[in-house]
Amino acid sequence: MSGLKILRYGAWAAVAALAVASGVLVYQQTASGPDNSALIDPIATIGGPFELVSGDGTTVTDKDLADRPKVMFFGFTFCPDVCPTTLAEVQGWIQKLGPDADKLHYAFVTVDPERDTPAVIRDYVAAFDDRILALSGSREQVDAMTKAYRVYAKKVPLDDGDYTMDHSAAVFLMNKDNKFVGTIAYGEAEETAMAKLKRLIANAGS
């Protein structure tokens, strides 16, 4: 295993440990019924207002996405494995949801705005599904959002003088009020992920 992969796995483990230590449970067993249909109460410390730039150069804020729950992933276009794999999974979820897919917003937010300009990330995401909103912005805008969402992102120098990015690998699930209600872990079983998305849709009006 390369040193970079060891660093990446260590970072993911640290993020997971922080979530557990903070008591962030993705979905809870409830006494109201056996189907585990309820989402957790929103976690106020994750998420919040943001202002970024879409692939066509339009400013996008949290208010522009306030009509539906949101499925959000943070990554970068030079990502060798996690990001394309996750985007392919999101594409598959959208297809399996069928007409219900349009009841959610989907967004891929870069953690590497220096290389991922709006046009670059737009073309990258377009290869998966045009319903996934590609978001970039200034370094300050991206840093403000990753801080609000408690997203781990760190530049890692490479031997050739270039760099890669270590970052949180989970998909964030946000309700219509842009409050955090859970995650889908990297590599999580499709059946479990689909159940979470269907609950997110079902709870949209509650």
N, C-alpha and C positions, 0 to 999 in steps of 0.2 A: 504493500500500500504506500503511495507516495506521501511525502510530507504534507503536500497541499490537501490531499484527501483526509489525512489525519487531522489537520487543522480545521477543515470544514466539518467533519463529524464531531469534533470536540466542541465547535461553536454551536452546532445544533443541539448537542447534549446540554450545553450551558443554558441555552434558551428554554429547552424543555424543563430543566430543573428550576429555572426561575418561574416559569408558569405554574409548576406544581407548588412551589414554595409560596406563591402569591395566592394560592387557592383558586386558580382559574380552571374550573372544570368545564369541559366543552359541552357535554350534554349530561344532564342528571337524571337519575331514576326518580320518578315522581309517584306520589301516593294517589294521584287522581285517576290513574288507569294503567293498564298493563302495556300500552303501546309506546310508552316513553315519548309522547308526542310534544311535550312542552320544551321550549328552549329555556336556557338558563336566564336569570335576570341579567339585563345588560350590565357590563363591566365598565363603569364610568371612566376608568383610568386608561382605557384603550380606545383610540379613535378620537375624532373631533373634526373641527373645520379644516379645510385645506383649499389651496388654490394651485392648480397645475396647468399644463398645456397639453392639449390633445394633438394627434398626428397632423391635423390640418392647421395647427397654429392657434386654435381657439382656446381661450381661457376656460377651464372647467373647475367648478368649485363643488363642495359637498352639497350645496343647495340645488345644483343642476341634476343631482342623482337622488333627490329626496323622495321621489315618487315610488321607489321600489327598494326592496332589500338589495344588498350588494355582496358580490363574491369577488374578493380582491386578492391579488398575488403580487409580491414584490420580487423583482429580479433584474436581470440585465441581458442584453442581446448577445454578449460574448460568452454567456454561461454555457459550459460544455455539456451539461447533462440535466441538472435539476429543472432549469427553466423550460427548455423545450419539452421535457417529459411532462411537467405540470400543465403547460399550455395545451399539450395534446390530450391530457386527461380532462381539462376544462372543456375542450372541444367535444370530447366524447360525452360528457355530462349534458352539455347543451343538446346534443343530438338525441340522447335518451329521454330528456325531459319533454321533447316534442313541443307542442304549443305552449306548455307551461314555462318553457325557457324564457319567454318574453316577459315573464313576471319578475325577473331578476335583472340587475345590472351586473356586468362583468368588467373588471378592470385589471390591467397589468401595469404596474407602476415601476419605473426604472429606479434602481439605486445607484446608477452610473450615468448621470445626466451629461457628463463631459463628453462621453462617446455616444450615448443614446439620445441624440437630438430628437425632436418630435417626428421628423421625417424618417429617421432610421428606425425608431421603435414602431412607427406606423407600418412600415413595410414588413418588419419582422412579425408582428402580430397578425397581419393580414394573411399570412400563410396558414393560419390556424382557423380563425372564424372572425368574420367582420363584426360580430356582435361583442367581441372583446375590445373594450376601449383601451387604447394605448396612451399612456400618460407619462410625460416628462416635465421639464421645467428647469428653472435655475437651480444651482447647487443649494441655495438658501431655501427655495420652495420644497425641494425634495427632502432636505435635512429636517425641515419643520414637520413634514408629514411622517417620516420614519420615526421621529421622536414621539409624535403624538400617538402613533400606532405601536410603539414599543418594538419596532422592527430592528433587528440586529443587522448592520451592514458595515463592512470594513474592507478597505482597499488592501490587497495583499500583493507585494512586489514579486515579480517573477525573475528568474535568472537572466533572461534575455533583455531585461530593462523595461519590459511591459508590466502589466499588472492584471490581476483578476479581482473579483469581489466575493467575499464571504458574506452570506446573508441568511436571514430566516427563510425556511423552506415551506412553512405552513401557508395554507390558503385561509384568509380571514373571512368570516361570515358576519355581516353587519345588517342590522335591521333598517327599516325605513328612516328612522331617526338618526342613522349613522352611529348607532351604539353597537359595540362588540357583543356578539352572542355565541361565538364558538369558532372552531377551526376545523379544517380538514387537513390531516397530517400528510406529509410527503409519503407517497407510496401506500396510503390507506386503501383498504379494499373498496372496490367500486360500489358494492352493495351498501356499505356503510356510508360512503360519501353521498350516494343518491338519496338515502334515507334522510340525511341531514339537510340536503337541499330541498327536499319535499316538505320537511318540517318548517324550514325557513319560509317557504312560500305559504304554507298553511297558516303560519302565525303572522303573516304580513298585516292582516287587518286587526290583530288583537292589541 
